[in-house]
Amino acid sequence: MNYKLSNAQGREIKDSVRSWMGRRIPTELGRIMGKYGIDWGINGGGHYEFFLNNRKINYSCISGDWRAGRNLGKKLIDFIEQNYQEKIEK
């Protein structure tokens, strides 16, 4: 059985980044990531790094793509689900 966030949890993440076009992490997203234990920073190459349970994903800080926020939301949801699935399987 795969771990899945509830629809409400997924919607909360997606809504927090819906209008994001890069640059600074929205305050609401920072609060939500804290709730899931995700830490983040910016690496020397200008990409965000998101950390959870000793795993890391990267995402561009500067994106001209109008779907940047939606893409980040989906990437974070997948990251949370994969990490929690691994935690369950241990």
N, C-alpha and C positions, 0 to 999 in steps of 0.2 A: 504494500500500500504506500503510495506516495503522499508526502505531506503537502498540503495546499493551504495557502492563506484563505480565509473566508472572503466572500465577495466584498463585504464591508471593509476588511483590511486592505484588500487590493485597491478598492476604490479610493480609500484614504490616501494611499501612496500616489496613485495616478493623479488625483485631484491636486495634490500638493506641488506637482511639477508640470501640470498641464500647459501653463503659459511660459515655462522656463525656456530660454534660448541660449543658455550657456552663461558663463561667468560665475557669479556668486550663487551658492546653494541657498534656496529660499528658507527663511526662518522656520516655516511649518515643516518642511522636509527634514531639517535638522532635528526638530523635536521628535518627529516620527522615527528617524533613524536611531536616535537615542533610546527610544522605546524598544527597539529590536536589538540593541547592543551593537549597532554598526558605528565604527569610527571612520573618519575620513581625513584626508589631507590632500595637498597638491604636490606632485613629484616635480623633479627638475625639468621634465619635458612638457610641462603645462597641462598635465592630465590629472583629474581627480583620481585618488585611490581610495577604495572603500574596503574596510577590513571587518571580518566577522569570523570568529573561531579559527584564527590563524590562516584564513584564506583571504585572497585579495582579488579585486577586479579593478580595471582602469576605465575611465570615461573622459572624453575630451572636455576641457573647460570652455573652449571656444567653439561653438557650433553655430553655423548660419542656417542650419536645417530647422524648418518650422516644426518638425516632429521631434526635436531634440528632447524635450521634456517627456513626451510619451515614450520615447525609446529608453530614456533613463529610468522611468517608472517601471517599465517591463523588465529591464535588466536588474533592477533592485529587487523586484518581486521574485524573479527566478533565483537570484543570489540568496535571498532569505529562505526560500523553499528548499533549495539544494543543501544549504547548511543545516537546516533543521532536520531534513531527511537523513543526512549523515549522522547527526546527533542521535536520532531515534534508532538507527541501525547498529550503533555501537553498544 
